[in-house]
């Protein structure tokens, strides 16, 4: 298949997936447009194996976001965004992968690009699984650095269930990545890179991610400038520009780098 035909098919497929995800409520309108752009690059320039890996991440994470919705709804005051991904969330999770697919299209002999691509997706998949499943743990999470108990939904809070979910999310992408190359080393490199990226996400959340405080509810939150109750929030700690989207983007970068280095 020529590059032009593959790109055309990729654009059509990406448009269909983005439209379907928007109709299903998994993406906001801005997220659907961003997903179309990311998908068109990965589908059209990477090819079907690259597209399949993106779809594994997207559908598995979207399905988990609908797990125990009622229990998760009470944590909405903590997280800045809901399960309907906007453009920033889509680019934070898929931007690195799209860039690597584009690079590989012009440098097809760069074998490391596949491992890096898979590692980037493994990191965001591990983080998403950890968040969506970890908040359902019956035990209160603990701060990843101090080990002290923290409220559910706190940035940097971890649990055994969350760790297991992160490992599962990383292994799923690693297995798919290894199936393409038929190489066990690729599988473990991608899985380690993905799990490492998810760990970095938690460390950044515990240290430098921006956290705000609602004086009316007397609770910490990622919401700014207003909390879900409508009250103005004020900056409590962390770097103001380091929101959850930036943290996710950096986690994907680390996942890509570690996977490429190990593979």
Secondary structure, DSSP 4 states (H G I P E B T S, - for coil): --HHHHHHHHHHHHHHHHHHHHHTTSB-HHHHHHHHHHHHHIIIII-HHHHHHHHHHHHHHHHHHTTTHHHHHGGGGTSSS-SSB-HHHHHHHHHHHHHHHHHHHH-TT-THHHHHHHHHHHHHHHHHHHHHHHTT-SSPPEETTT--B--TT-TTEE-HHHHHHHHHHHHHHHHHHHHHHT-HHHHHHHHHHHHHHHHHHHHHHHHTB-EEEETTTTEEES--SB-TTSPBEEEEESBTT--HHHHHHHHHHHHHHHHHHH-
